[in-house]
């Protein structure tokens, strides 16, 4: 009887969790085809238009330092609903932006809203599924997230061509309104024993940060996410401005990569079941290193396939790394799941945004910049092959 109830709760919650984790990728992927138009509208260089993505991710990561403890103290549901509200309001501000500075501020605010929905979702995963199954569920959620890169640019391309680039932010505001209503009606609190102590205490963060397995796996998530962010922000410049692809052709290639990512995310749990998290991680890192070498080899080939083939390979590696590493990073934490999820988000979002933002200002060609990001995961391979790496993946918390 108990098992049946748990199954029903899992199915219901998974649909709600999926909606919560869609806010962040939607805020990035839907308006990618419009990035060249945004830079033209505000009369700025491509780097500043790309900053609307990196600033969003930076705010999303930093904001989780607050959203995580708040989720532990006031509950996942409250944080999720407040985050959705902030997200919707900031989408309206972005829609009405008249300067790039206005747009960047709106995107910072939107990142804060998205971080709250993300923390609430992943802390709820830890509440419902525990340390053993949370990594697998995160992989399934990542699979659901990957539908957004497949579908959002198609929608964004149509909206941009029919109604202009601002219509993408109108859609985000309407999405927030709809999901907010659904959450108010259906979302139940999964952590009713909320904390009575002060929310922001240094020891809360330190108890997570002093755990070596958390630091390693969170850093690996950050480096994997940096590869995807470098690709996402550079693809419109390379494919549309550099190679002359139309908006629809760009969406086609972007969609193919999203399909590859979906398949990889859905196979990650099976790989972890069959081979273990360590072997899955090692395989993912090796794929990303191969993709980096391939990107360097094809850097001077002015064809869309030459740019996208290494991306396809790295997307498989990314999915396997993120699913395995995120679950391992959160595994040791129960009552601090919200804080741990927040710090993981800080590494994954703000860390990757900072790394890519700095790399974009090194005046490297986009292909070279992306290849460097892929090759940065190399040290992780040596750690995973060491005695320490083996021990981390033998311990069950």
C-alpha positions in Angstrom: 0.0 0.0 0.0 2.8 2.4 0.9 4.6 1.6 -2.3 1.5 2.3 -4.4 1.0 5.6 -2.7 4.7 6.6 -3.2 4.3 5.7 -6.9 1.3 7.9 -7.3 3.0 10.8 -5.5 6.0 10.4 -7.7 4.0 10.6 -10.9 2.1 13.7 -9.8 5.2 15.5 -8.5 7.3 14.7 -11.5 4.9 16.7 -13.7 5.1 19.6 -11.4 8.8 19.4 -11.1 9.2 19.3 -14.8 7.3 22.6 -15.1 9.4 24.2 -12.4 12.7 23.3 -14.1 11.6 24.6 -17.5 11.8 28.2 -16.5 15.5 28.5 -16.8 16.1 26.9 -20.2 13.0 28.7 -21.6 14.5 32.0 -20.6 17.6 31.2 -22.6 16.6 29.2 -25.6 13.4 30.8 -26.8 15.1 34.1 -27.9 18.4 32.7 -29.2 17.4 33.2 -32.8 16.7 36.8 -31.9 20.1 37.6 -30.4 21.4 39.3 -33.6 18.2 41.4 -33.8 18.6 42.4 -30.1 22.2 43.6 -30.7 21.0 45.6 -33.7 18.0 47.1 -31.8 20.2 48.4 -29.0 23.1 49.2 -31.3 25.6 47.1 -29.3 28.1 44.5 -30.2 27.3 40.8 -30.0 29.1 40.3 -26.7 26.7 42.6 -24.9 23.7 40.8 -26.4 25.3 37.5 -25.3 25.6 39.0 -21.8 21.8 38.9 -21.5 22.3 35.1 -21.1 25.5 35.2 -18.9 24.0 37.8 -16.6 20.8 35.7 -16.2 22.8 32.6 -15.3 25.1 34.6 -12.9 22.1 35.9 -11.1 20.4 32.5 -11.1 23.5 31.0 -9.4 24.1 33.7 -6.8 20.4 34.0 -6.0 20.3 30.3 -5.0 22.5 31.2 -1.9 19.3 32.8 -0.6 16.7 30.7 -2.2 18.2 27.4 -0.8 18.1 28.3 2.9 14.7 30.0 2.4 13.4 26.7 0.8 14.7 24.8 3.9 13.0 27.3 6.3 9.8 28.3 4.6 9.2 25.3 2.3 9.7 24.4 -1.3 6.2 25.5 -2.4 6.5 29.1 -1.1 9.9 29.6 -2.7 8.6 28.2 -6.0 5.6 30.4 -6.2 7.5 33.6 -5.2 10.2 32.7 -7.9 7.5 32.3 -10.6 6.1 35.7 -9.7 9.5 37.4 -9.9 10.2 35.6 -13.2 6.9 36.8 -14.8 7.3 40.4 -13.7 10.9 40.6 -14.9 9.8 39.1 -18.3 7.5 42.1 -18.6 10.4 44.5 -17.8 12.6 42.8 -20.4 9.7 43.2 -23.0 9.6 46.9 -22.3 13.4 47.5 -22.2 14.6 50.6 -24.2 18.3 50.2 -23.5 20.7 47.3 -23.2 21.3 48.3 -19.5 17.6 48.1 -18.9 17.5 44.7 -20.5 20.5 43.4 -18.5 18.9 44.5 -15.2 15.6 42.8 -16.1 17.6 39.6 -17.0 19.4 39.8 -13.6 16.0 39.9 -11.9 14.7 37.1 -14.1 17.7 35.0 -13.0 16.7 35.4 -9.4 13.2 34.2 -10.2 14.4 31.2 -12.1 16.9 30.3 -9.4 14.0 29.9 -6.9 12.0 27.6 -9.1 15.2 25.5 -9.7 16.1 25.2 -6.0 12.5 24.3 -5.1 12.5 21.6 -7.8 15.8 19.9 -7.0 15.3 20.1 -3.2 11.9 18.4 -3.8 13.7 15.7 -5.8 15.9 15.1 -2.7 12.9 15.1 -0.4 10.9 12.6 -2.5 13.6 10.2 -3.8 16.4 10.3 -1.2 20.1 10.1 -1.9 20.0 6.8 -3.8 17.5 7.7 -6.5 17.9 11.5 -6.8 20.7 11.3 -9.4 18.5 9.2 -11.6 15.5 11.5 -11.3 17.7 14.5 -12.0 18.8 12.8 -15.2 15.1 12.3 -16.2 14.4 15.9 -15.4 17.4 16.9 -17.5 15.9 14.8 -20.3 12.6 16.8 -19.9 14.6 20.1 -19.8 16.3 19.1 -23.1 12.9 19.3 -24.9 13.1 23.1 -24.5 16.2 23.6 -26.7 14.5 21.4 -29.3 11.2 23.3 -29.3 11.8 26.8 -27.9 14.0 28.1 -30.7 11.4 27.0 -33.2 8.7 28.9 -31.3 11.1 31.8 -30.7 12.0 32.0 -34.4 8.3 32.1 -35.4 7.5 34.7 -32.7 10.5 36.9 -33.8 9.6 36.7 -37.5 5.9 37.4 -36.9 5.9 39.8 -34.0 9.5 40.9 -33.3 12.0 39.9 -30.7 10.0 41.4 -27.7 7.3 38.8 -28.2 9.6 36.1 -26.8 9.4 37.9 -23.4 5.6 38.2 -23.7 5.5 34.4 -24.0 7.7 34.0 -20.9 5.4 36.2 -18.9 2.3 34.2 -20.0 4.1 30.9 -19.2 4.8 32.1 -15.7 1.2 33.1 -15.2 -0.1 29.7 -16.3 2.4 27.6 -14.3 1.9 29.8 -11.3 -1.8 29.1 -11.2 -1.1 25.4 -11.6 1.4 25.4 -8.7 -1.0 27.3 -6.4 -3.7 24.6 -7.0 -1.6 21.4 -7.1 1.8 21.8 -5.5 2.1 20.3 -2.0 4.9 21.0 0.5 7.4 18.1 0.7 9.3 19.4 3.6 6.7 20.2 6.3 9.3 20.1 9.1 10.7 23.5 8.2 13.5 24.9 10.3 13.1 27.3 13.2 16.7 28.6 13.2 18.1 31.6 11.4 18.0 31.3 7.6 21.4 32.7 6.6 24.1 31.2 8.8 27.6 30.7 7.5 27.8 27.3 9.0 24.9 26.1 6.8 27.0 26.8 3.7 30.3 25.7 5.3 28.8 22.3 6.3 28.2 21.7 2.6 31.3 23.3 1.2 33.7 21.4 3.5 32.5 18.1 1.9 35.2 17.2 -0.7 32.8 15.1 -2.8 30.4 18.0 -3.1 33.2 20.4 -4.2 34.5 17.9 -6.9 31.2 17.0 -8.4 29.8 20.5 -8.3 32.9 21.8 -10.1 32.5 19.1 -12.7 28.8 20.2 -13.2 30.1 23.8 -13.5 32.6 22.9 -16.2 30.1 20.8 -18.1 27.5 23.6 -18.0 30.2 26.1 -19.2 30.6 24.0 -22.4 26.8 24.2 -23.1 26.7 27.9 -22.3 29.7 28.7 -24.5 27.9 26.8 -27.4 24.5 28.5 -26.8 25.9 32.0 -26.7 28.2 31.5 -29.7 26.0 29.4 -32.0 23.9 32.4 -33.3 27.1 34.3 -34.1 28.9 31.4 -35.8 26.0 29.9 -37.7 23.9 33.0 -38.7 26.4 35.8 -38.8 29.5 33.8 -39.7 28.1 31.1 -42.0 25.1 33.0 -43.3 22.4 30.5 -42.1 18.8 31.7 -41.9 17.0 31.8 -38.7 15.1 28.6 -39.6 18.3 26.8 -40.6 19.9 27.8 -37.3 16.8 26.4 -35.5 17.2 23.1 -37.4 20.7 22.5 -36.3 19.9 23.6 -32.7 17.0 21.2 -32.7 19.1 18.3 -33.8 21.5 18.9 -30.9 18.6 19.1 -28.5 17.3 15.6 -29.7 20.8 14.2 -29.1 20.8 15.8 -25.6 17.3 14.3 -24.9 18.5 10.8 -25.8 21.7 11.2 -23.8 19.8 12.4 -20.7 17.3 9.5 -20.9 20.1 7.0 -21.3 22.1 8.4 -18.4 20.1 6.6 -15.6 20.4 3.3 -17.5 24.2 3.8 -17.7 24.4 4.6 -14.0 22.4 1.5 -13.2 24.4 -0.8 -15.4 28.0 0.6 -15.1 27.8 2.8 -11.9 28.1 6.6 -11.5 31.9 6.6 -11.7 32.2 4.8 -15.0 29.4 7.0 -16.4 31.3 10.1 -15.3 34.5 8.9 -16.8 32.8 8.1 -20.1 31.2 11.6 -20.1 34.5 13.3 -19.5 36.2 11.3 -22.2 33.5 12.3 -24.7 33.9 16.0 -23.8 37.7 15.7 -24.3 37.3 14.0 -27.6 34.8 16.7 -28.6 37.3 19.4 -27.7 40.0 17.9 -29.9 37.5 17.5 -32.7 36.4 21.1 -32.5 40.1 22.2 -32.8 40.6 19.9 -35.8 37.6 21.3 -37.6 37.8 24.9 -36.5 38.9 26.2 -40.0 36.2 24.3 -41.9 33.5 26.8 -42.7 30.5 24.4 -42.7 27.7 24.0 -40.2 28.3 20.3 -39.7 31.9 21.0 -38.8 30.8 23.3 -36.0 27.9 21.1 -34.8 29.5 17.6 -34.9 31.8 18.2 -31.9 28.8 19.8 -30.1 26.8 16.6 -30.7 29.5 14.6 -29.1 29.9 17.0 -26.1 26.2 17.0 -25.5 26.2 13.3 -24.8 29.2 13.8 -22.5 27.4 16.7 -20.8 24.3 14.7 -20.1 26.2 11.8 -18.6 28.4 14.0 -16.5 25.6 16.2 -15.2 23.2 13.4 -14.3 25.9 11.5 -12.4 27.7 14.4 -10.8 24.6 16.3 -9.6 23.2 13.3 -7.8 26.6 12.6 -6.1 26.9 16.2 -5.1 23.5 16.2 -3.3 23.7 12.7 -1.9 25.2 13.4 1.5 22.6 16.0 2.5 19.1 15.5 3.8 17.8 18.3 6.0 20.2 20.7 4.1 19.0 19.6 0.7 17.8 23.1 -0.2 21.1 24.7 0.8 23.1 22.0 -1.0 21.0 22.4 -4.2 21.5 26.2 -3.9 25.3 25.8 -3.7 25.2 23.3 -6.6 23.3 25.9 -8.6 25.8 28.6 -7.7 28.6 26.4 -9.1 26.6 25.4 -12.1 25.1 28.7 -13.1 27.1 31.6 -11.7 30.4 29.6 -12.0 29.8 28.7 -15.6 28.5 32.1 -16.5 31.7 33.7 -15.0 34.0 31.3 -16.8 32.4 31.8 -20.1 31.9 35.6 -19.7 35.7 35.9 -19.1 36.6 33.5 -21.9 34.5 35.5 -24.3 36.6 38.6 -23.6 39.8 36.8 -24.5 39.3 37.5 -28.2 39.4 33.9 -29.1 37.5 32.5 -32.1 34.2 31.0 -31.0 35.3 27.5 -32.0 38.6 27.8 -30.1 36.8 29.2 -27.0 34.3 26.3 -27.0 37.2 23.8 -27.4 39.1 25.2 -24.4 35.9 24.9 -22.3 35.6 21.2 -23.3 39.2 20.5 -22.5 39.0 22.1 -19.0 37.4 18.9 -17.7 40.6 17.0 -18.2 41.8 17.2 -14.5 38.6 15.5 -13.4 39.6 12.3 -15.3 42.7 11.9 -13.1 40.8 12.4 -9.9 38.1 9.9 -10.9 40.9 7.3 -11.7 42.6 7.9 -8.3 41.9 6.0 -5.1 40.0 9.0 -3.7 37.7 9.1 -6.8 37.0 5.4 -6.5 36.2 5.7 -2.8 33.7 8.5 -3.4 31.7 6.3 -5.7 31.8 3.3 -3.3 30.3 5.1 -0.4 26.5 5.1 0.0 25.2 7.8 2.3 
